[in-house]
Amino acid sequence: MKHDLRLHKISLIQFRNYSSSVFQFDAPVTCITGRNGSGKTNLLDAVYYLCYTKSYFSAYQQNSVQMGMDGFRVTGLFDHGGDEEKISCKWKAAKKEVWKNEVLYEKLTDHIGRYSAVMIAPDDTELINGGSEPRRRWVDSILGQVDKVYLEQLMEYQRILLQRNAWLKMQGFKPSPNYTELDFYNSRLAANGAYIHHCRSRFLVDFLPLLNEFYHRLSGGAEVLGVTYSSDLNSKTMDEWLVNGLEQDLRLQRTLRGIHKDDWEFTLNSMLLKQFGSQGQKKSFLFALKLGQYAYLSKALGHLPLLLLDDIFEKLDQSRMEALLSIIRGEAFGQVILTDTHPERIRQAFGEGAEIGFIHL
Protein backbone atom coordinates (compact mmCIF):
# COMPACT_ATOMS: atom_id res chain seq x y z
CA MET A 1 0.00 0.00 0.00
CA LYS A 2 1.48 3.32 -1.08
CA HIS A 3 1.41 6.23 1.32
CA ASP A 4 1.38 9.93 0.53
CA LEU A 5 4.34 12.13 1.06
CA ARG A 6 2.80 15.31 2.49
CA LEU A 7 4.36 18.71 3.00
CA HIS A 8 2.61 20.58 5.83
CA LYS A 9 4.68 23.70 6.24
CA ILE A 10 7.61 25.55 4.69
CA SER A 11 9.66 28.47 5.93
CA LEU A 12 11.95 30.55 3.73
CA ILE A 13 14.74 32.88 4.80
CA GLN A 14 16.46 34.99 2.12
CA PHE A 15 15.29 32.60 -0.61
CA ARG A 16 14.71 34.45 -3.90
CA ASN A 17 12.25 37.30 -3.19
CA TYR A 18 11.37 36.08 0.35
CA SER A 19 13.11 37.73 3.31
CA SER A 20 11.37 35.63 5.94
CA SER A 21 8.08 33.82 5.25
CA VAL A 22 6.14 30.79 6.46
CA PHE A 23 3.43 28.96 4.49
CA GLN A 24 1.04 26.11 5.42
CA PHE A 25 -0.15 23.38 3.06
CA ASP A 26 -3.20 21.94 4.78
CA ALA A 27 -5.32 20.76 1.83
CA PRO A 28 -4.61 17.91 -0.64
CA VAL A 29 -4.47 20.58 -3.37
CA THR A 30 -2.86 23.95 -2.69
CA CYS A 31 -2.99 26.78 -5.20
CA ILE A 32 -0.41 29.58 -4.91
CA THR A 33 -1.93 32.65 -6.52
CA GLY A 34 -0.88 36.24 -7.07
CA ARG A 35 0.18 38.69 -9.74
CA ASN A 36 3.04 37.85 -12.09
CA GLY A 37 6.30 38.66 -10.31
CA SER A 38 4.87 38.09 -6.81
CA GLY A 39 6.98 34.96 -6.22
CA LYS A 40 4.60 32.09 -7.03
CA THR A 41 7.19 30.11 -8.97
CA ASN A 42 9.87 30.87 -6.35
CA LEU A 43 7.71 29.33 -3.62
CA LEU A 44 7.06 26.25 -5.76
CA ASP A 45 10.80 26.02 -6.42
CA ALA A 46 11.48 26.16 -2.67
CA VAL A 47 9.31 23.04 -2.27
CA TYR A 48 11.32 21.34 -5.02
CA TYR A 49 14.55 22.46 -3.33
CA LEU A 50 13.55 20.68 -0.11
CA CYS A 51 13.10 17.45 -2.05
CA TYR A 52 16.28 17.55 -4.15
CA THR A 53 18.56 20.17 -2.50
CA LYS A 54 18.69 22.10 -5.75
CA SER A 55 16.53 24.48 -7.75
CA TYR A 56 14.42 23.17 -10.62
CA PHE A 57 14.91 26.36 -12.60
CA SER A 58 18.57 27.27 -12.13
CA ALA A 59 21.82 25.31 -12.05
CA TYR A 60 23.47 28.00 -9.90
CA GLN A 61 22.76 27.97 -6.17
CA GLN A 62 23.65 31.66 -6.01
CA ASN A 63 20.54 32.44 -8.08
CA SER A 64 18.34 31.22 -5.20
CA VAL A 65 19.78 33.79 -2.78
CA GLN A 66 17.83 36.98 -2.14
CA MET A 67 19.44 40.00 -3.81
CA GLY A 68 22.21 41.50 -1.70
CA MET A 69 22.35 38.57 0.74
CA ASP A 70 25.01 35.87 1.11
CA GLY A 71 22.92 32.76 1.75
CA PHE A 72 19.48 31.26 2.34
CA ARG A 73 17.68 28.65 4.38
CA VAL A 74 14.59 26.59 3.48
CA THR A 75 12.90 24.39 6.09
CA GLY A 76 9.97 22.05 5.59
CA LEU A 77 7.80 19.83 7.76
CA PHE A 78 6.80 16.57 6.03
CA ASP A 79 4.55 13.69 6.90
CA HIS A 80 6.23 10.57 5.52
CA GLY A 81 4.04 7.52 6.06
CA GLY A 82 2.91 8.79 9.46
CA ASP A 83 6.35 10.00 10.57
CA GLU A 84 6.83 13.72 10.99
CA GLU A 85 10.15 14.76 9.46
CA LYS A 86 11.80 18.15 9.38
CA ILE A 87 14.16 18.96 6.52
CA SER A 88 16.40 22.05 6.54
CA CYS A 89 18.57 23.17 3.63
CA LYS A 90 21.10 25.95 4.14
CA TRP A 91 23.38 27.48 1.55
CA LYS A 92 25.98 30.03 2.57
CA ALA A 93 29.39 31.05 1.23
CA ALA A 94 29.14 28.38 -1.52
CA LYS A 95 28.60 25.63 1.07
CA LYS A 96 25.44 23.55 1.24
CA GLU A 97 24.24 21.75 4.37
CA VAL A 98 21.09 19.63 4.74
CA TRP A 99 19.59 18.36 7.98
CA LYS A 100 16.92 15.76 8.64
CA ASN A 101 15.34 16.14 12.11
CA GLU A 102 18.27 18.39 13.15
CA VAL A 103 20.87 15.75 12.11
CA LEU A 104 23.27 16.80 9.36
CA TYR A 105 23.44 14.44 6.37
CA GLU A 106 26.95 13.15 5.82
CA LYS A 107 26.15 12.38 2.18
CA LEU A 108 23.55 14.37 0.26
CA THR A 109 22.86 11.28 -1.85
CA ASP A 110 21.17 9.75 1.25
CA HIS A 111 18.45 12.39 0.86
CA ILE A 112 17.73 11.74 -2.83
CA GLY A 113 14.66 9.55 -3.45
CA ARG A 114 13.25 9.88 0.04
CA TYR A 115 11.30 13.07 -0.75
CA SER A 116 10.24 12.78 -4.35
CA ALA A 117 8.47 15.42 -6.40
CA VAL A 118 7.56 15.83 -10.05
CA MET A 119 7.51 19.34 -11.48
CA ILE A 120 5.66 20.31 -14.65
CA ALA A 121 6.62 23.79 -15.89
CA PRO A 122 6.22 25.79 -19.12
CA ASP A 123 9.89 25.51 -20.12
CA ASP A 124 9.86 21.72 -19.98
CA THR A 125 9.32 21.68 -23.76
CA GLU A 126 13.11 21.44 -24.11
CA LEU A 127 12.65 17.77 -23.15
CA ILE A 128 11.11 17.35 -26.59
CA ASN A 129 12.56 20.20 -28.64
CA GLY A 130 16.04 20.50 -27.09
CA GLY A 131 19.28 18.58 -27.64
CA SER A 132 20.12 15.30 -25.94
CA GLU A 133 21.29 16.75 -22.62
CA PRO A 134 17.87 17.62 -21.10
CA ARG A 135 16.61 14.11 -21.91
CA ARG A 136 19.69 12.46 -20.35
CA ARG A 137 19.36 14.66 -17.25
CA TRP A 138 15.69 13.76 -16.99
CA VAL A 139 16.27 9.99 -17.19
CA ASP A 140 19.20 10.27 -14.74
CA SER A 141 17.06 12.23 -12.28
CA ILE A 142 14.52 9.39 -12.23
CA LEU A 143 16.96 6.48 -12.05
CA GLY A 144 19.17 8.23 -9.49
CA GLN A 145 16.22 8.29 -7.07
CA VAL A 146 15.28 4.64 -7.35
CA ASP A 147 18.78 3.13 -7.51
CA LYS A 148 21.58 4.41 -5.26
CA VAL A 149 24.17 2.37 -7.17
CA TYR A 150 23.10 4.10 -10.41
CA LEU A 151 23.56 7.50 -8.80
CA GLU A 152 27.02 6.60 -7.49
CA GLN A 153 28.16 5.07 -10.77
CA LEU A 154 26.86 8.04 -12.75
CA MET A 155 28.68 10.49 -10.48
CA GLU A 156 31.89 8.49 -10.79
CA TYR A 157 31.50 8.24 -14.58
CA GLN A 158 31.14 12.02 -14.83
CA ARG A 159 34.15 12.60 -12.58
CA ILE A 160 36.38 10.14 -14.47
CA LEU A 161 35.21 11.54 -17.82
CA LEU A 162 36.47 14.99 -16.78
CA GLN A 163 39.81 13.47 -15.75
CA ARG A 164 40.17 11.55 -19.00
CA ASN A 165 39.36 14.69 -21.00
CA ALA A 166 41.95 16.64 -18.99
CA TRP A 167 44.51 13.89 -19.74
CA LEU A 168 43.68 14.08 -23.47
CA LYS A 169 44.19 17.86 -23.43
CA MET A 170 47.54 17.48 -21.67
CA GLN A 171 48.79 15.30 -24.52
CA GLY A 172 48.53 18.33 -26.78
CA PHE A 173 50.96 20.25 -24.55
CA LYS A 174 53.35 17.60 -23.27
CA PRO A 175 52.70 14.12 -24.59
CA SER A 176 53.29 11.30 -22.12
CA PRO A 177 54.57 7.89 -23.20
CA ASN A 178 52.96 6.46 -20.05
CA TYR A 179 49.42 5.27 -20.65
CA THR A 180 48.81 3.76 -17.18
CA GLU A 181 46.59 6.68 -16.19
CA LEU A 182 44.56 6.35 -19.39
CA ASP A 183 44.09 2.60 -18.84
CA PHE A 184 42.70 3.32 -15.38
CA TYR A 185 40.23 5.91 -16.76
CA ASN A 186 39.15 3.53 -19.53
CA SER A 187 38.53 0.63 -17.15
CA ARG A 188 36.41 2.77 -14.78
CA LEU A 189 34.40 4.35 -17.62
CA ALA A 190 33.78 0.91 -19.14
CA ALA A 191 32.54 -0.55 -15.83
CA ASN A 192 30.33 2.43 -14.95
CA GLY A 193 29.13 2.82 -18.54
CA ALA A 194 27.99 -0.80 -18.79
CA TYR A 195 25.90 -0.52 -15.61
CA ILE A 196 24.36 2.81 -16.63
CA HIS A 197 23.53 1.52 -20.11
CA HIS A 198 21.87 -1.57 -18.64
CA CYS A 199 19.71 0.53 -16.28
CA ARG A 200 18.69 2.99 -18.99
CA SER A 201 17.71 0.14 -21.33
CA ARG A 202 15.61 -1.53 -18.63
CA PHE A 203 13.99 1.79 -17.69
CA LEU A 204 12.62 2.24 -21.18
CA VAL A 205 10.95 -1.19 -21.11
CA ASP A 206 9.19 -0.36 -17.83
CA PHE A 207 8.39 3.23 -18.73
CA LEU A 208 6.94 2.92 -22.24
CA PRO A 209 3.59 1.35 -21.20
CA LEU A 210 3.06 4.18 -18.67
CA LEU A 211 3.84 6.83 -21.28
CA ASN A 212 1.44 5.20 -23.72
CA GLU A 213 -1.40 5.04 -21.22
CA PHE A 214 -1.10 8.69 -20.15
CA TYR A 215 -0.67 10.00 -23.68
CA HIS A 216 -3.86 8.35 -24.86
CA ARG A 217 -5.79 9.46 -21.77
CA LEU A 218 -4.63 13.05 -22.28
CA SER A 219 -5.03 13.36 -26.04
CA GLY A 220 -7.76 10.87 -26.82
CA GLY A 221 -5.60 10.27 -29.91
CA ALA A 222 -4.96 6.90 -31.49
CA GLU A 223 -1.36 7.60 -32.54
CA VAL A 224 1.26 4.92 -32.05
CA LEU A 225 3.96 6.13 -29.68
CA GLY A 226 7.58 5.20 -29.95
CA VAL A 227 10.69 5.88 -27.89
CA THR A 228 14.06 4.74 -29.20
CA TYR A 229 17.08 4.65 -26.91
CA SER A 230 20.14 5.49 -29.02
CA SER A 231 23.47 4.73 -27.39
CA ASP A 232 26.99 3.97 -28.59
CA LEU A 233 26.84 0.98 -26.24
CA ASN A 234 24.00 -0.58 -28.25
CA SER A 235 26.59 -1.68 -30.82
CA LYS A 236 29.96 -1.97 -29.01
CA THR A 237 31.26 -2.04 -25.45
CA MET A 238 32.52 1.17 -23.89
CA ASP A 239 35.99 -0.34 -23.78
CA GLU A 240 36.00 -0.95 -27.55
CA TRP A 241 34.93 2.62 -28.25
CA LEU A 242 37.61 4.05 -25.97
CA VAL A 243 40.44 1.93 -27.36
CA ASN A 244 39.46 2.17 -31.04
CA GLY A 245 38.64 5.87 -30.85
CA LEU A 246 41.77 7.02 -29.03
CA GLU A 247 43.38 8.61 -32.08
CA GLN A 248 40.34 10.77 -32.75
CA ASP A 249 39.89 11.55 -29.02
CA LEU A 250 43.48 12.80 -28.90
CA ARG A 251 42.98 14.92 -31.99
CA LEU A 252 39.84 16.60 -30.62
CA GLN A 253 41.02 16.45 -26.97
CA ARG A 254 37.82 14.95 -25.59
CA THR A 255 36.05 11.60 -25.23
CA LEU A 256 33.78 11.38 -28.26
CA ARG A 257 31.90 8.14 -27.54
CA GLY A 258 30.13 6.75 -24.52
CA ILE A 259 26.95 6.92 -22.47
CA HIS A 260 27.44 10.69 -22.03
CA LYS A 261 26.20 10.94 -25.64
CA ASP A 262 23.06 8.82 -25.17
CA ASP A 263 19.71 10.11 -26.39
CA TRP A 264 16.04 9.14 -26.62
CA GLU A 265 14.01 9.71 -29.77
CA PHE A 266 10.27 10.30 -29.42
CA THR A 267 7.99 9.38 -32.32
CA LEU A 268 4.28 9.44 -33.16
CA ASN A 269 3.20 7.11 -35.95
CA SER A 270 6.92 6.61 -36.71
CA MET A 271 7.40 10.37 -37.34
CA LEU A 272 9.90 12.27 -35.24
CA LEU A 273 7.88 14.27 -32.68
CA LYS A 274 10.52 17.00 -32.45
CA GLN A 275 10.25 17.77 -36.17
CA PHE A 276 6.74 16.80 -37.18
CA GLY A 277 4.59 16.92 -34.02
CA SER A 278 1.95 19.65 -33.65
CA GLN A 279 2.01 21.92 -30.59
CA GLY A 280 -0.94 19.97 -29.17
CA GLN A 281 0.76 16.61 -29.68
CA LYS A 282 3.96 17.86 -28.07
CA LYS A 283 2.01 19.23 -25.11
CA SER A 284 0.19 15.92 -24.57
CA PHE A 285 3.44 14.01 -24.96
CA LEU A 286 5.25 16.23 -22.46
CA PHE A 287 2.50 15.86 -19.85
CA ALA A 288 2.45 12.11 -20.48
CA LEU A 289 6.23 11.98 -19.89
CA LYS A 290 5.82 13.75 -16.54
CA LEU A 291 2.80 11.74 -15.42
CA GLY A 292 4.62 8.57 -16.46
CA GLN A 293 7.56 9.75 -14.36
CA TYR A 294 5.18 10.20 -11.41
CA ALA A 295 3.70 6.70 -11.82
CA TYR A 296 7.15 5.11 -12.24
CA LEU A 297 8.55 6.81 -9.12
CA SER A 298 5.52 6.03 -6.97
CA LYS A 299 5.78 2.35 -7.89
CA ALA A 300 9.56 2.16 -7.37
CA LEU A 301 9.70 4.24 -4.17
CA GLY A 302 6.52 3.02 -2.49
CA HIS A 303 5.12 6.51 -1.81
CA LEU A 304 3.16 9.06 -3.81
CA PRO A 305 5.44 11.97 -4.77
CA LEU A 306 4.43 15.62 -4.59
CA LEU A 307 3.07 16.93 -7.89
CA LEU A 308 4.17 20.52 -8.59
CA LEU A 309 2.45 22.38 -11.44
CA ASP A 310 3.79 25.77 -12.48
CA ASP A 311 1.34 27.96 -14.36
CA ILE A 312 0.22 25.18 -16.67
CA PHE A 313 -3.46 26.03 -16.94
CA GLU A 314 -2.50 29.12 -18.96
CA LYS A 315 -1.16 26.78 -21.61
CA LEU A 316 -3.84 24.09 -21.88
CA ASP A 317 -7.03 23.95 -23.90
CA GLN A 318 -10.22 22.84 -22.18
CA SER A 319 -10.18 19.18 -23.21
CA ARG A 320 -6.56 18.62 -22.17
CA MET A 321 -7.13 20.45 -18.92
CA GLU A 322 -10.13 18.27 -18.10
CA ALA A 323 -8.21 15.11 -19.01
CA LEU A 324 -5.25 16.16 -16.85
CA LEU A 325 -7.50 17.02 -13.89
CA SER A 326 -9.36 13.73 -14.07
CA ILE A 327 -5.98 11.94 -13.90
CA ILE A 328 -4.41 13.92 -11.04
CA ARG A 329 -7.56 13.78 -8.92
CA GLY A 330 -7.46 9.98 -9.03
CA GLU A 331 -6.32 7.59 -6.29
CA ALA A 332 -2.88 7.19 -7.84
CA PHE A 333 -1.91 10.83 -7.15
CA GLY A 334 -1.08 12.48 -3.85
CA GLN A 335 -0.55 16.09 -2.78
CA VAL A 336 -0.72 18.69 -5.55
CA ILE A 337 0.79 22.18 -5.28
CA LEU A 338 0.22 24.53 -8.20
CA THR A 339 0.55 28.16 -9.21
CA ASP A 340 -1.98 30.25 -11.13
CA THR A 341 -2.79 33.93 -11.53
CA HIS A 342 -6.55 33.22 -11.39
CA PRO A 343 -7.88 31.48 -8.26
CA GLU A 344 -11.34 31.36 -9.85
CA ARG A 345 -10.04 29.31 -12.76
CA ILE A 346 -8.68 26.72 -10.30
CA ARG A 347 -11.93 26.56 -8.29
CA GLN A 348 -13.83 26.07 -11.50
CA ALA A 349 -11.37 23.54 -12.90
CA PHE A 350 -11.42 21.30 -9.82
CA GLY A 351 -15.18 21.66 -9.40
CA GLU A 352 -17.51 21.98 -6.44
CA GLY A 353 -16.57 20.04 -3.36
CA ALA A 354 -12.84 19.85 -4.15
CA GLU A 355 -10.73 20.52 -1.08
CA ILE A 356 -8.37 23.31 -2.18
CA GLY A 357 -6.19 25.52 -0.05
CA PHE A 358 -5.12 28.92 -1.34
CA ILE A 359 -1.95 30.87 -0.63
CA HIS A 360 -2.43 34.44 -1.81
CA LEU A 361 0.81 36.34 -2.38
C-alpha positions in Angstrom: 0.0 0.0 0.0 1.5 3.3 -1.1 1.4 6.2 1.3 1.4 9.9 0.5 4.3 12.1 1.1 2.8 15.3 2.5 4.4 18.7 3.0 2.6 20.6 5.8 4.7 23.7 6.2 7.6 25.5 4.7 9.7 28.5 5.9 11.9 30.6 3.7 14.7 32.9 4.8 16.5 35.0 2.1 15.3 32.6 -0.6 14.7 34.5 -3.9 12.3 37.3 -3.2 11.4 36.1 0.3 13.1 37.7 3.3 11.4 35.6 5.9 8.1 33.8 5.2 6.1 30.8 6.5 3.4 29.0 4.5 1.0 26.1 5.4 -0.1 23.4 3.1 -3.2 21.9 4.8 -5.3 20.8 1.8 -4.6 17.9 -0.6 -4.5 20.6 -3.4 -2.9 23.9 -2.7 -3.0 26.8 -5.2 -0.4 29.6 -4.9 -1.9 32.7 -6.5 -0.9 36.2 -7.1 0.2 38.7 -9.7 3.0 37.8 -12.1 6.3 38.7 -10.3 4.9 38.1 -6.8 7.0 35.0 -6.2 4.6 32.1 -7.0 7.2 30.1 -9.0 9.9 30.9 -6.3 7.7 29.3 -3.6 7.1 26.2 -5.8 10.8 26.0 -6.4 11.5 26.2 -2.7 9.3 23.0 -2.3 11.3 21.3 -5.0 14.6 22.5 -3.3 13.6 20.7 -0.1 13.1 17.4 -2.1 16.3 17.6 -4.1 18.6 20.2 -2.5 18.7 22.1 -5.7 16.5 24.5 -7.7 14.4 23.2 -10.6 14.9 26.4 -12.6 18.6 27.3 -12.1 21.8 25.3 -12.1 23.5 28.0 -9.9 22.8 28.0 -6.2 23.7 31.7 -6.0 20.5 32.4 -8.1 18.3 31.2 -5.2 19.8 33.8 -2.8 17.8 37.0 -2.1 19.4 40.0 -3.8 22.2 41.5 -1.7 22.3 38.6 0.7 25.0 35.9 1.1 22.9 32.8 1.7 19.5 31.3 2.3 17.7 28.6 4.4 14.6 26.6 3.5 12.9 24.4 6.1 10.0 22.1 5.6 7.8 19.8 7.8 6.8 16.6 6.0 4.5 13.7 6.9 6.2 10.6 5.5 4.0 7.5 6.1 2.9 8.8 9.5 6.4 10.0 10.6 6.8 13.7 11.0 10.2 14.8 9.5 11.8 18.1 9.4 14.2 19.0 6.5 16.4 22.0 6.5 18.6 23.2 3.6 21.1 25.9 4.1 23.4 27.5 1.6 26.0 30.0 2.6 29.4 31.0 1.2 29.1 28.4 -1.5 28.6 25.6 1.1 25.4 23.5 1.2 24.2 21.7 4.4 21.1 19.6 4.7 19.6 18.4 8.0 16.9 15.8 8.6 15.3 16.1 12.1 18.3 18.4 13.1 20.9 15.8 12.1 23.3 16.8 9.4 23.4 14.4 6.4 26.9 13.1 5.8 26.2 12.4 2.2 23.5 14.4 0.3 22.9 11.3 -1.8 21.2 9.7 1.2 18.4 12.4 0.9 17.7 11.7 -2.8 14.7 9.5 -3.4 13.2 9.9 0.0 11.3 13.1 -0.8 10.2 12.8 -4.4 8.5 15.4 -6.4 7.6 15.8 -10.1 7.5 19.3 -11.5 5.7 20.3 -14.7 6.6 23.8 -15.9 6.2 25.8 -19.1 9.9 25.5 -20.1 9.9 21.7 -20.0 9.3 21.7 -23.8 13.1 21.4 -24.1 12.6 17.8 -23.1 11.1 17.4 -26.6 12.6 20.2 -28.6 16.0 20.5 -27.1 19.3 18.6 -27.6 20.1 15.3 -25.9 21.3 16.8 -22.6 17.9 17.6 -21.1 16.6 14.1 -21.9 19.7 12.5 -20.3 19.4 14.7 -17.3 15.7 13.8 -17.0 16.3 10.0 -17.2 19.2 10.3 -14.7 17.1 12.2 -12.3 14.5 9.4 -12.2 17.0 6.5 -12.0 19.2 8.2 -9.5 16.2 8.3 -7.1 15.3 4.6 -7.3 18.8 3.1 -7.5 21.6 4.4 -5.3 24.2 2.4 -7.2 23.1 4.1 -10.4 23.6 7.5 -8.8 27.0 6.6 -7.5 28.2 5.1 -10.8 26.9 8.0 -12.7 28.7 10.5 -10.5 31.9 8.5 -10.8 31.5 8.2 -14.6 31.1 12.0 -14.8 34.2 12.6 -12.6 36.4 10.1 -14.5 35.2 11.5 -17.8 36.5 15.0 -16.8 39.8 13.5 -15.7 40.2 11.5 -19.0 39.4 14.7 -21.0 42.0 16.6 -19.0 44.5 13.9 -19.7 43.7 14.1 -23.5 44.2 17.9 -23.4 47.5 17.5 -21.7 48.8 15.3 -24.5 48.5 18.3 -26.8 51.0 20.2 -24.5 53.3 17.6 -23.3 52.7 14.1 -24.6 53.3 11.3 -22.1 54.6 7.9 -23.2 53.0 6.5 -20.0 49.4 5.3 -20.6 48.8 3.8 -17.2 46.6 6.7 -16.2 44.6 6.3 -19.4 44.1 2.6 -18.8 42.7 3.3 -15.4 40.2 5.9 -16.8 39.2 3.5 -19.5 38.5 0.6 -17.2 36.4 2.8 -14.8 34.4 4.3 -17.6 33.8 0.9 -19.1 32.5 -0.6 -15.8 30.3 2.4 -15.0 29.1 2.8 -18.5 28.0 -0.8 -18.8 25.9 -0.5 -15.6 24.4 2.8 -16.6 23.5 1.5 -20.1 21.9 -1.6 -18.6 19.7 0.5 -16.3 18.7 3.0 -19.0 17.7 0.1 -21.3 15.6 -1.5 -18.6 14.0 1.8 -17.7 12.6 2.2 -21.2 11.0 -1.2 -21.1 9.2 -0.4 -17.8 8.4 3.2 -18.7 6.9 2.9 -22.2 3.6 1.3 -21.2 3.1 4.2 -18.7 3.8 6.8 -21.3 1.4 5.2 -23.7 -1.4 5.0 -21.2 -1.1 8.7 -20.2 -0.7 10.0 -23.7 -3.9 8.3 -24.9 -5.8 9.5 -21.8 -4.6 13.1 -22.3 -5.0 13.4 -26.0 -7.8 10.9 -26.8 -5.6 10.3 -29.9 -5.0 6.9 -31.5 -1.4 7.6 -32.5 1.3 4.9 -32.1 4.0 6.1 -29.7 7.6 5.2 -30.0 10.7 5.9 -27.9 14.1 4.7 -29.2 17.1 4.6 -26.9 20.1 5.5 -29.0 23.5 4.7 -27.4 27.0 4.0 -28.6 26.8 1.0 -26.2 24.0 -0.6 -28.2 26.6 -1.7 -30.8 30.0 -2.0 -29.0 31.3 -2.0 -25.5 32.5 1.2 -23.9 36.0 -0.3 -23.8 36.0 -0.9 -27.5 34.9 2.6 -28.2 37.6 4.1 -26.0 40.4 1.9 -27.4 39.5 2.2 -31.0 38.6 5.9 -30.8 41.8 7.0 -29.0 43.4 8.6 -32.1 40.3 10.8 -32.7 39.9 11.6 -29.0 43.5 12.8 -28.9 43.0 14.9 -32.0 39.8 16.6 -30.6 41.0 16.5 -27.0 37.8 14.9 -25.6 36.1 11.6 -25.2 33.8 11.4 -28.3 31.9 8.1 -27.5 30.1 6.8 -24.5 26.9 6.9 -22.5 27.4 10.7 -22.0 26.2 10.9 -25.6 23.1 8.8 -25.2 19.7 10.1 -26.4 16.0 9.1 -26.6 14.0 9.7 -29.8 10.3 10.3 -29.4 8.0 9.4 -32.3 4.3 9.4 -33.2 3.2 7.1 -35.9 6.9 6.6 -36.7 7.4 10.4 -37.3 9.9 12.3 -35.2 7.9 14.3 -32.7 10.5 17.0 -32.4 10.3 17.8 -36.2 6.7 16.8 -37.2 4.6 16.9 -34.0 2.0 19.6 -33.7 2.0 21.9 -30.6 -0.9 20.0 -29.2 0.8 16.6 -29.7 4.0 17.9 -28.1 2.0 19.2 -25.1 0.2 15.9 -24.6 3.4 14.0 -25.0 5.2 16.2 -22.5 2.5 15.9 -19.8 2.5 12.1 -20.5 6.2 12.0 -19.9 5.8 13.7 -16.5 2.8 11.7 -15.4 4.6 8.6 -16.5 7.6 9.7 -14.4 5.2 10.2 -11.4 3.7 6.7 -11.8 7.2 5.1 -12.2 8.5 6.8 -9.1 5.5 6.0 -7.0 5.8 2.3 -7.9 9.6 2.2 -7.4 9.7 4.2 -4.2 6.5 3.0 -2.5 5.1 6.5 -1.8 3.2 9.1 -3.8 5.4 12.0 -4.8 4.4 15.6 -4.6 3.1 16.9 -7.9 4.2 20.5 -8.6 2.4 22.4 -11.4 3.8 25.8 -12.5 1.3 28.0 -14.4 0.2 25.2 -16.7 -3.5 26.0 -16.9 -2.5 29.1 -19.0 -1.2 26.8 -21.6 -3.8 24.1 -21.9 -7.0 24.0 -23.9 -10.2 22.8 -22.2 -10.2 19.2 -23.2 -6.6 18.6 -22.2 -7.1 20.4 -18.9 -10.1 18.3 -18.1 -8.2 15.1 -19.0 -5.3 16.2 -16.8 -7.5 17.0 -13.9 -9.4 13.7 -14.1 -6.0 11.9 -13.9 -4.4 13.9 -11.0 -7.6 13.8 -8.9 -7.5 10.0 -9.0 -6.3 7.6 -6.3 -2.9 7.2 -7.8 -1.9 10.8 -7.2 -1.1 12.5 -3.9 -0.6 16.1 -2.8 -0.7 18.7 -5.6 0.8 22.2 -5.3 0.2 24.5 -8.2 0.5 28.2 -9.2 -2.0 30.3 -11.1 -2.8 33.9 -11.5 -6.5 33.2 -11.4 -7.9 31.5 -8.3 -11.3 31.4 -9.8 -10.0 29.3 -12.8 -8.7 26.7 -10.3 -11.9 26.6 -8.3 -13.8 26.1 -11.5 -11.4 23.5 -12.9 -11.4 21.3 -9.8 -15.2 21.7 -9.4 -17.5 22.0 -6.4 -16.6 20.0 -3.4 -12.8 19.9 -4.1 -10.7 20.5 -1.1 -8.4 23.3 -2.2 -6.2 25.5 0.0 -5.1 28.9 -1.3 -1.9 30.9 -0.6 -2.4 34.4 -1.8 0.8 36.3 -2.4 
